[in-house]
Amino acid sequence: MICPGKRPRHLRLLMDRPAPGPPAPGTVKETVATLSVRCYTRIVIEQSRSPAARFPAAGFSLLELFLVVVIIFILFTLYLSSSSKSYQEQKLTECQGHLQNIYAGLRTFAQDNNGALPAVPGAQTSEAPLSLLVPKYTTGSEFFICPGSKDKPLPDAQPFADRKISYAYYMGGTLPEGSVAALVSDAQVDAGPKKAGDIVFSPGGKKPGNNHNKFGGNFLFGDGDVQYTPARLIFSLPQATNVILLNPKP
């Protein structure tokens, strides 16, 4: 029996000899079974010397898989955290919807009050005047909490003058004359007048004016339009006379 492939030298010499005579006393005759064992041994040895057998199989250990999962979780958490730009971009869009719902309440209020918008004499913050909209002109108290902020939810359909909301309010105007004037905005850095180029929202993500961290905020105007601006105001703010800006409670 001949193994496939190249034969060892001693087998080649053995096979090239003339057929031997009877075995000498005390010797063992080589049989087909012996050659089969040699063939099997040679195949096993050659396989064990192959490159694939000299190196361990490629793969991940449990520790490596665990580390990959942890890294993915951290990146996912950072992506969705309130301080991330992608998160706040989504919340800015939701905030625009809240301001448009507030506008619907303001418009209905003005229709019932000869064009006048909510006002409370001596009010120091925006909660008191805007609370006049609830529950007669809107039952959705959630619209007064910016989705990008960390302010606590309000009880549904209940006035909130003694609570905290997220939005600043320009009190004292009327809807017809304020059609191009600002009505409501995200909480601002202060209650002073602003012009294009001024800082209007937190530039560093810290209070005040940080509804959307350091990524700017929204303005609602008298025509119902909502516009976004970064921390530094990019448009002018026409303002009617006798109108004052009220920030929400700190």
Backbone bond lengths (Angstrom), bond angles and torsions (degrees), N, CA, C in turn:
res aa  C-N    CA-C-N  psi(-1)  N-CA   C-N-CA  omega(-1)  CA-C   N-CA-C  phi
1 M - - - 1.475 - - 1.518 108.53 -
2 I 1.317 116.74 133.92 1.468 122.17 -176.83 1.518 108.04 -117.24
3 C 1.337 117.58 127.12 1.465 121.65 178.91 1.515 109.32 -69.96
4 P 1.323 118.29 147.34 1.469 119.74 175.93 1.508 110.11 -64.67
5 G 1.308 114.94 150.54 1.463 119.89 -179.77 1.507 110.74 88.14
6 K 1.298 115.69 -168.09 1.455 121.83 -176.23 1.521 110.56 -73.40
7 R 1.354 117.34 134.51 1.450 121.26 -179.79 1.524 110.76 -87.07
8 P 1.354 115.99 147.42 1.471 118.46 175.43 1.527 110.09 -60.36
9 R 1.354 115.68 156.91 1.463 121.03 -174.20 1.518 111.90 -61.39
10 H 1.371 116.42 -39.11 1.467 117.17 -175.83 1.525 110.64 -69.47
11 L 1.370 115.89 -28.73 1.462 117.71 176.62 1.521 111.22 -74.07
12 R 1.361 115.50 -36.13 1.462 118.04 178.73 1.530 109.55 -62.34
13 L 1.348 116.05 -42.90 1.473 119.22 179.04 1.516 110.72 -64.15
14 L 1.329 115.06 -38.94 1.461 119.09 -179.04 1.518 111.13 -65.09
15 M 1.329 115.83 -41.53 1.464 119.31 -177.38 1.517 111.61 -72.54
16 D 1.346 118.31 -25.82 1.469 120.67 -178.49 1.524 112.56 -82.95
17 R 1.346 119.47 -13.48 1.459 120.91 179.96 1.519 110.52 -72.69
18 P 1.323 114.67 156.48 1.471 117.13 171.50 1.502 109.62 -66.38
19 A 1.320 115.94 155.53 1.464 120.88 -179.20 1.526 109.01 -57.23
20 P 1.301 119.39 126.25 1.473 121.96 -178.44 1.513 110.93 -73.64
21 G 1.303 114.85 160.95 1.466 120.22 176.92 1.510 110.55 -80.26
22 P 1.300 115.50 -160.62 1.467 119.62 -179.73 1.520 109.53 -61.57
23 P 1.304 118.26 143.20 1.467 120.87 -178.90 1.508 111.05 -64.44
24 A 1.273 115.58 145.25 1.465 121.36 178.06 1.503 109.52 -68.33
25 P 1.305 115.69 153.32 1.467 118.91 178.12 1.517 110.66 -57.41
26 G 1.360 117.19 135.54 1.469 122.24 178.45 1.508 114.42 89.13
27 T 1.344 118.94 -4.03 1.470 121.39 179.05 1.509 109.24 -102.10
28 V 1.338 115.30 160.74 1.469 121.24 179.90 1.506 108.05 -111.25
29 K 1.296 115.58 128.86 1.458 119.89 -179.26 1.525 109.39 -74.49
30 E 1.361 114.20 133.37 1.469 119.02 178.68 1.509 108.55 -74.19
31 T 1.319 116.09 126.44 1.462 120.86 -176.17 1.515 110.09 -109.91
32 V 1.330 114.61 174.81 1.476 120.84 176.80 1.519 110.09 -61.81
33 A 1.338 116.41 -36.27 1.470 119.62 179.57 1.519 111.07 -62.74
34 T 1.375 115.82 -38.72 1.466 118.68 178.43 1.509 111.42 -63.64
35 L 1.319 116.55 -43.06 1.475 119.74 177.16 1.526 111.64 -62.96
36 S 1.322 117.64 -35.10 1.465 120.61 178.97 1.521 110.75 -64.89
37 V 1.358 115.40 -40.59 1.466 118.75 178.10 1.511 110.46 -63.45
38 R 1.352 116.23 -42.65 1.473 119.82 178.68 1.533 110.97 -61.72
39 C 1.330 114.98 -41.02 1.478 119.60 -179.25 1.530 110.00 -62.03
40 Y 1.336 116.40 -45.59 1.466 121.08 -179.28 1.529 110.67 -63.55
41 T 1.336 116.11 -42.99 1.465 120.25 -179.67 1.516 111.23 -61.92
42 R 1.364 115.38 -42.64 1.471 119.45 -179.83 1.527 111.03 -63.19
43 I 1.317 118.88 -41.29 1.469 121.85 -179.71 1.520 110.64 -64.05
44 V 1.343 116.23 -43.99 1.461 120.49 -179.81 1.519 110.98 -62.44
45 I 1.341 117.03 -43.16 1.464 120.94 179.99 1.516 110.98 -63.12
46 E 1.355 116.96 -44.38 1.462 119.80 -178.87 1.520 111.00 -64.58
47 Q 1.347 117.73 -38.03 1.458 120.03 178.03 1.522 111.27 -66.34
48 S 1.323 116.22 -37.70 1.459 119.10 -179.51 1.516 111.88 -68.78
49 R 1.346 117.11 -21.38 1.467 120.57 179.50 1.531 112.26 -91.96
50 S 1.337 118.06 0.48 1.466 120.03 -177.94 1.526 109.72 -71.00
51 P 1.357 118.96 153.56 1.470 121.86 -178.74 1.502 112.88 -56.84
52 A 1.349 117.45 -36.76 1.464 119.62 -178.06 1.507 111.49 -64.92
53 A 1.330 117.01 -31.90 1.458 120.20 -178.39 1.519 112.57 -80.66
54 R 1.338 117.69 -20.61 1.463 120.12 -178.06 1.520 112.71 -80.38
55 F 1.366 116.78 -16.14 1.462 120.38 -176.62 1.519 109.26 -121.85
56 P 1.331 118.85 144.00 1.464 121.30 179.22 1.525 110.90 -68.39
57 A 1.307 116.58 153.99 1.460 121.30 179.51 1.518 109.97 -65.26
58 A 1.360 115.91 140.38 1.465 120.80 -179.45 1.515 109.75 -71.10
59 G 1.372 117.78 147.71 1.453 121.98 -180.00 1.516 110.71 170.38
60 F 1.359 116.80 175.61 1.448 122.31 179.64 1.527 109.46 -106.21
61 S 1.316 114.85 140.16 1.457 119.12 173.41 1.523 108.69 -81.93
62 L 1.327 116.22 167.17 1.463 119.83 178.65 1.523 111.45 -62.58
63 L 1.317 117.24 -34.59 1.458 121.00 178.95 1.522 110.76 -65.24
64 E 1.343 116.56 -43.20 1.459 120.12 179.46 1.527 111.20 -64.12
65 L 1.320 116.90 -41.69 1.463 120.32 177.98 1.526 110.84 -63.74
66 F 1.331 116.86 -39.58 1.460 120.60 178.43 1.525 111.29 -63.01
67 L 1.335 116.88 -42.93 1.463 120.66 179.45 1.518 111.29 -63.37
68 V 1.329 118.16 -39.03 1.469 121.56 178.56 1.520 110.12 -63.06
69 V 1.341 116.66 -43.69 1.467 120.61 179.37 1.528 110.59 -62.78
70 V 1.319 117.49 -41.62 1.469 121.08 179.78 1.517 110.95 -63.18
71 I 1.335 117.64 -43.62 1.468 121.29 -179.75 1.524 110.46 -63.32
72 I 1.325 117.12 -43.62 1.466 120.44 178.76 1.523 110.49 -61.84
73 F 1.329 116.94 -41.40 1.466 120.80 179.74 1.523 111.18 -63.18
74 I 1.344 117.04 -42.50 1.465 120.45 179.88 1.524 110.87 -63.59
75 L 1.330 117.02 -45.25 1.465 120.24 179.26 1.523 111.18 -62.51
76 F 1.320 117.18 -40.21 1.457 121.43 179.33 1.519 110.76 -65.03
77 T 1.337 116.66 -40.05 1.464 120.86 179.43 1.525 111.05 -65.90
78 L 1.327 116.46 -42.32 1.467 120.07 178.08 1.521 111.24 -63.37
79 Y 1.332 116.14 -36.73 1.467 120.58 -179.12 1.525 110.73 -64.84
80 L 1.323 116.88 -34.93 1.457 121.07 -175.80 1.522 113.49 -99.65
81 S 1.317 119.10 0.80 1.459 120.49 -178.47 1.527 110.50 -70.98
82 S 1.333 115.72 156.02 1.464 120.50 -176.54 1.517 112.66 -65.70
83 S 1.333 117.35 -18.07 1.465 120.24 -179.76 1.531 112.92 -91.72
84 S 1.321 117.70 1.29 1.462 120.03 -179.00 1.524 110.70 -89.41
85 K 1.309 116.31 149.03 1.459 121.42 -178.06 1.526 111.11 -66.43
86 S 1.322 117.60 -41.76 1.468 120.62 -178.43 1.530 110.85 -62.68
87 Y 1.336 116.63 -39.26 1.465 120.36 178.59 1.521 110.26 -64.51
88 Q 1.322 117.39 -47.69 1.453 120.48 -176.59 1.530 112.42 -70.79
89 E 1.309 118.41 -29.11 1.463 119.60 174.72 1.527 110.74 -61.50
90 Q 1.313 115.87 -40.03 1.464 120.19 176.31 1.525 110.89 -65.96
91 K 1.338 116.87 -42.42 1.458 120.95 -178.59 1.526 112.15 -70.38
92 L 1.320 117.89 -29.91 1.460 120.74 175.72 1.530 110.72 -63.19
93 T 1.328 116.43 -38.32 1.461 120.22 176.92 1.521 111.00 -65.90
94 E 1.342 116.75 -43.53 1.463 120.36 177.39 1.528 110.77 -64.20
95 C 1.324 116.63 -36.99 1.460 122.02 178.82 1.526 110.86 -61.49
96 Q 1.311 117.34 -39.23 1.466 120.76 177.78 1.524 110.82 -59.77
97 G 1.339 116.43 -39.47 1.459 119.95 176.59 1.519 112.19 -63.98
98 H 1.338 117.48 -38.57 1.465 121.05 177.25 1.525 110.57 -62.59
99 L 1.327 116.86 -44.30 1.467 120.23 -178.61 1.533 111.28 -65.24
100 Q 1.296 118.13 -35.82 1.460 120.47 177.82 1.528 111.28 -67.72
101 N 1.329 116.97 -33.83 1.464 119.97 174.62 1.527 111.20 -68.73
102 I 1.327 117.28 -37.41 1.463 120.39 174.98 1.525 109.91 -63.68
103 Y 1.320 116.47 -39.18 1.468 120.39 179.21 1.527 111.03 -60.46
104 A 1.317 117.69 -40.08 1.460 120.49 178.75 1.526 110.45 -60.01
105 G 1.336 116.68 -40.41 1.459 119.88 177.47 1.520 112.14 -68.16
106 L 1.343 116.77 -40.89 1.465 120.58 178.58 1.527 111.26 -63.52
107 R 1.291 116.38 -41.38 1.468 120.78 -179.14 1.532 111.06 -64.12
108 T 1.303 116.77 -43.31 1.469 120.43 178.65 1.527 110.38 -65.90
109 F 1.336 117.22 -40.52 1.463 121.47 177.07 1.534 109.52 -59.43
110 A 1.336 117.00 -46.78 1.462 120.78 -178.39 1.525 111.58 -62.40
111 Q 1.319 117.89 -36.57 1.463 121.13 178.82 1.528 111.29 -64.03
112 D 1.316 117.01 -32.23 1.464 121.37 179.77 1.520 112.94 -85.93
113 N 1.346 118.13 -8.05 1.464 121.21 -173.73 1.531 111.62 -131.17
114 N 1.320 116.06 38.24 1.473 121.56 175.76 1.520 112.72 55.31
115 G 1.315 115.98 36.34 1.455 120.80 176.27 1.515 114.28 89.91
116 A 1.339 117.93 -10.55 1.468 120.44 -177.93 1.527 110.15 -74.49
117 L 1.308 114.90 143.53 1.465 121.43 177.03 1.528 109.37 -96.82
118 P 1.332 118.02 163.21 1.473 120.41 -176.24 1.528 112.54 -55.01
119 A 1.328 115.49 135.63 1.469 121.04 178.38 1.513 109.08 -149.51
120 V 1.311 116.05 141.48 1.467 123.56 176.12 1.522 107.07 -128.65
121 P 1.351 118.78 113.01 1.459 120.45 -179.18 1.531 111.70 -54.83
122 G 1.311 115.88 132.26 1.456 121.23 177.66 1.520 114.96 80.26
123 A 1.320 117.82 4.93 1.464 120.16 -179.50 1.527 110.08 -62.93
124 Q 1.331 116.24 138.24 1.458 122.00 -179.69 1.523 112.52 -105.89
125 T 1.302 116.13 -20.30 1.468 120.95 178.97 1.530 109.34 -133.38
126 S 1.331 115.35 169.96 1.474 120.27 -173.40 1.527 113.55 -77.59
127 E 1.331 117.68 -14.00 1.463 119.68 -175.47 1.523 112.17 -62.33
128 A 1.337 117.96 -44.87 1.471 120.77 -173.64 1.529 112.49 -62.15
129 P 1.340 120.52 -52.83 1.467 118.61 -179.37 1.525 114.02 -67.78
130 L 1.312 118.13 -41.96 1.464 119.31 -177.92 1.527 111.37 -70.02
131 S 1.328 117.27 -23.42 1.460 120.14 177.64 1.524 111.55 -65.47
132 L 1.346 117.81 -19.55 1.465 120.78 178.86 1.528 112.17 -66.31
133 L 1.314 117.41 -14.55 1.467 120.49 179.81 1.529 112.46 -78.44
134 V 1.328 116.64 -18.03 1.469 121.34 -172.19 1.537 109.45 -110.40
135 P 1.317 119.79 131.67 1.472 127.40 3.54 1.521 114.35 -101.03
136 K 1.363 118.11 3.87 1.463 119.79 -172.51 1.523 112.95 -67.91
137 Y 1.344 117.05 -40.19 1.463 119.89 -173.73 1.527 113.32 -103.50
138 T 1.282 116.47 -15.09 1.461 122.10 170.52 1.523 108.45 -162.18
139 T 1.308 116.31 138.69 1.468 119.92 176.78 1.527 111.51 -99.37
140 G 1.326 115.68 -3.76 1.469 119.67 -177.27 1.513 112.17 -86.93
141 S 1.319 117.13 87.70 1.468 120.16 178.57 1.524 112.28 -67.04
142 E 1.339 117.26 -22.18 1.468 119.90 -177.66 1.524 112.36 -64.98
143 F 1.339 117.42 -19.34 1.462 120.05 -178.41 1.526 112.46 -69.91
144 F 1.326 117.37 -16.20 1.462 120.95 -177.47 1.534 112.13 -93.22
145 I 1.313 117.08 3.83 1.464 122.78 174.49 1.525 107.87 -112.40
146 C 1.320 116.41 119.11 1.463 120.12 179.92 1.529 109.86 -67.72
147 P 1.335 118.45 130.52 1.471 120.43 -179.51 1.522 113.59 -66.14
148 G 1.336 117.47 -17.03 1.460 119.49 178.48 1.513 113.51 -88.00
149 S 1.336 116.65 -10.60 1.461 120.65 -177.94 1.524 110.50 -90.80
150 K 1.327 114.70 177.45 1.461 121.08 176.50 1.523 111.01 -109.55
151 D 1.351 116.28 19.83 1.458 120.45 179.33 1.528 110.74 -69.12
152 K 1.324 115.70 147.48 1.458 121.28 -176.72 1.521 110.97 -73.54
153 P 1.316 117.72 146.96 1.469 121.11 177.88 1.531 110.93 -62.24
154 L 1.333 115.17 155.35 1.459 121.47 178.29 1.521 110.12 -101.63
155 P 1.326 117.47 152.90 1.465 119.57 173.15 1.529 109.76 -61.07
156 D 1.287 117.15 137.33 1.453 121.05 -175.62 1.524 111.00 -69.02
157 A 1.348 115.38 136.46 1.467 123.49 173.20 1.524 113.22 60.47
158 Q 1.331 117.77 29.09 1.461 121.36 177.99 1.526 109.64 -126.11
159 P 1.346 117.67 140.46 1.470 120.09 176.34 1.527 110.59 -56.56
160 F 1.329 115.97 151.91 1.471 119.72 -172.69 1.519 112.41 -132.06
161 A 1.342 116.89 28.61 1.466 119.82 -177.36 1.524 112.04 -59.64
162 D 1.322 116.93 -29.93 1.463 120.12 -178.95 1.514 112.52 -95.68
163 R 1.313 117.70 10.25 1.461 121.77 179.67 1.523 109.70 -115.11
164 K 1.329 116.92 -166.43 1.473 121.39 -179.06 1.516 110.05 -121.08
165 I 1.348 115.76 134.10 1.463 120.91 173.81 1.534 108.47 -113.99
166 S 1.334 116.54 -175.35 1.470 120.69 -173.80 1.520 114.35 -107.75
167 Y 1.338 117.74 -10.01 1.460 119.93 -168.04 1.526 113.07 -112.72
168 A 1.329 115.16 145.16 1.458 123.11 172.54 1.530 108.61 -85.59
169 Y 1.344 115.92 152.98 1.466 120.79 -174.81 1.523 110.01 -136.63
170 Y 1.347 116.19 134.25 1.461 122.59 175.95 1.530 107.76 -90.27
171 M 1.312 117.02 98.72 1.468 121.84 -173.09 1.523 111.20 -92.55
172 G 1.348 114.97 140.46 1.460 120.34 172.71 1.513 114.20 116.01
173 G 1.321 118.42 -6.25 1.451 119.97 -177.80 1.516 113.00 -94.76
174 T 1.318 115.05 179.28 1.459 122.37 173.70 1.522 107.69 -122.55
175 L 1.305 115.56 155.01 1.464 118.36 -174.17 1.522 113.50 -68.27
176 P 1.354 120.31 -42.57 1.466 118.23 179.81 1.524 113.42 -61.00
177 E 1.346 116.81 -46.20 1.466 118.48 -177.28 1.522 112.12 -78.46
178 G 1.311 116.73 -13.69 1.460 120.55 -178.41 1.509 112.81 -103.36
179 S 1.335 117.45 23.57 1.459 119.94 -174.79 1.528 112.19 -62.80
180 V 1.338 117.82 -24.93 1.465 120.35 177.44 1.516 111.65 -113.06
181 A 1.316 116.55 4.28 1.463 120.78 -179.22 1.524 110.14 -93.24
182 A 1.328 115.85 155.98 1.453 120.52 177.14 1.519 110.01 -72.59
183 L 1.336 115.91 139.34 1.454 121.49 178.21 1.525 111.74 -109.09
184 V 1.315 116.29 -49.39 1.457 122.65 -175.46 1.520 108.07 -140.20
185 S 1.318 116.57 149.94 1.470 120.81 175.93 1.512 109.46 -148.92
186 D 1.320 115.61 168.60 1.461 118.93 166.86 1.526 108.31 -59.07
187 A 1.326 116.27 155.03 1.466 120.88 179.18 1.523 109.75 -51.61
188 Q 1.330 116.39 133.99 1.464 121.81 -175.65 1.535 110.87 -101.33
189 V 1.339 114.35 168.54 1.478 118.87 -178.18 1.519 111.90 -67.77
190 D 1.338 117.22 -27.32 1.468 122.01 176.08 1.522 107.92 -161.45
191 A 1.321 115.97 175.37 1.466 121.01 -176.65 1.522 112.44 -96.81
192 G 1.313 118.26 13.44 1.454 120.78 179.79 1.516 112.09 -77.55
193 P 1.347 117.43 163.08 1.472 120.64 176.49 1.526 110.77 -65.23
194 K 1.314 116.64 148.48 1.475 122.17 -178.29 1.516 109.44 -127.13
195 K 1.312 114.13 146.69 1.459 120.84 172.47 1.521 108.04 -129.89
196 A 1.318 115.90 166.95 1.460 119.48 -178.85 1.521 110.61 -54.86
197 G 1.341 115.79 131.82 1.458 121.80 -178.84 1.509 113.64 100.26
198 D 1.347 117.66 -15.45 1.463 120.70 178.80 1.532 110.70 -80.28
199 I 1.324 115.31 156.90 1.462 120.81 174.04 1.529 107.90 -77.22
200 V 1.320 116.40 121.43 1.461 120.69 -178.63 1.525 112.03 -114.34
201 F 1.330 116.83 -30.42 1.468 121.73 176.80 1.530 108.94 -123.39
202 S 1.315 115.28 163.72 1.467 120.82 -175.89 1.530 110.99 -57.63
203 P 1.341 117.94 123.30 1.467 119.90 178.21 1.523 113.55 -83.35
204 G 1.350 117.24 -11.26 1.467 119.91 -176.58 1.509 114.68 -119.97
205 G 1.318 117.17 -0.36 1.454 120.54 178.69 1.522 114.80 90.73
206 K 1.334 117.42 -0.27 1.462 120.49 178.94 1.527 110.08 -100.87
207 K 1.345 115.91 156.83 1.458 120.41 177.28 1.512 110.26 -62.53
208 P 1.336 116.30 153.35 1.465 129.43 -3.04 1.527 111.93 -86.72
209 G 1.324 115.32 170.17 1.466 120.53 175.34 1.505 114.68 76.46
210 N 1.331 118.17 31.97 1.464 120.58 -174.55 1.533 112.72 -117.26
211 N 1.322 117.87 37.86 1.471 119.48 177.02 1.527 111.32 -51.66
212 H 1.330 115.43 -38.18 1.465 120.84 -178.03 1.535 110.45 -116.39
213 N 1.348 114.14 40.87 1.453 120.90 -179.44 1.532 109.13 57.98
214 K 1.329 118.30 -122.83 1.469 121.02 -179.23 1.527 111.57 -106.37
215 F 1.337 116.12 18.16 1.461 119.85 -171.87 1.523 112.98 -106.41
216 G 1.344 117.13 31.53 1.452 120.44 172.25 1.509 113.74 82.74
217 G 1.345 116.26 -152.89 1.460 121.00 -177.56 1.513 111.03 -175.46
218 N 1.336 115.16 -175.22 1.463 122.63 -175.18 1.521 112.11 -115.20
219 F 1.344 114.63 153.90 1.459 123.07 173.73 1.519 109.00 -125.15
220 L 1.338 115.93 137.00 1.462 122.36 172.45 1.518 108.24 -104.15
221 F 1.338 116.77 130.21 1.462 121.62 -178.90 1.531 111.37 -108.69
222 G 1.336 115.18 167.43 1.453 121.30 -173.67 1.513 115.25 -63.34
223 D 1.331 117.58 -18.31 1.466 120.05 177.43 1.526 111.79 -91.53
224 G 1.322 117.33 5.61 1.466 121.66 179.84 1.516 114.11 89.86
225 D 1.330 116.78 -2.58 1.464 120.28 -179.80 1.527 109.96 -77.02
226 V 1.324 116.28 143.08 1.463 122.49 176.33 1.518 108.17 -117.90
227 Q 1.323 116.51 127.28 1.461 121.17 -178.88 1.519 110.27 -124.11
228 Y 1.323 114.33 143.97 1.463 121.35 177.17 1.524 110.19 -96.53
229 T 1.319 115.80 146.64 1.462 121.33 170.82 1.518 108.76 -141.71
230 P 1.328 117.85 145.40 1.471 119.22 170.95 1.518 110.13 -68.52
231 A 1.311 116.55 -174.38 1.470 120.59 -176.10 1.528 111.98 -55.44
232 R 1.327 116.67 -36.23 1.472 120.61 177.71 1.525 108.06 -94.27
233 L 1.314 117.10 121.28 1.457 123.31 -172.41 1.528 111.40 -57.83
234 I 1.330 116.85 131.51 1.464 120.81 -176.85 1.523 112.65 -107.76
235 F 1.329 118.11 3.36 1.463 120.73 176.74 1.522 109.01 -142.35
236 S 1.332 115.98 165.72 1.461 120.23 178.62 1.521 109.78 -81.07
237 L 1.315 116.23 161.17 1.460 121.66 -179.54 1.526 109.58 -123.86
238 P 1.326 117.18 87.30 1.470 118.91 174.71 1.525 109.86 -59.44
239 Q 1.317 116.89 135.47 1.455 120.37 -176.33 1.515 109.58 -137.58
240 A 1.344 115.16 130.20 1.456 120.10 179.36 1.530 110.25 -70.52
241 T 1.319 115.37 160.59 1.467 119.47 178.22 1.526 110.13 -69.04
242 N 1.309 115.82 156.75 1.463 123.44 178.59 1.531 112.49 62.08
243 V 1.319 117.01 22.07 1.461 121.24 176.88 1.517 108.33 -105.93
244 I 1.324 116.96 133.87 1.458 121.44 177.52 1.515 109.47 -121.88
245 L 1.323 115.12 146.78 1.449 120.77 179.02 1.530 109.36 -90.42
246 L 1.331 115.08 126.44 1.463 121.06 176.80 1.513 109.33 -114.21
247 N 1.329 116.70 119.33 1.464 120.60 173.81 1.531 108.92 -80.97
248 P 1.320 118.92 158.34 1.463 119.67 173.35 1.534 110.44 -70.32
249 K 1.303 115.47 170.89 1.457 120.60 178.79 1.531 109.78 -59.47
250 P 1.322 117.91 144.15 1.465 119.76 -179.97 1.530 111.14 -69.73
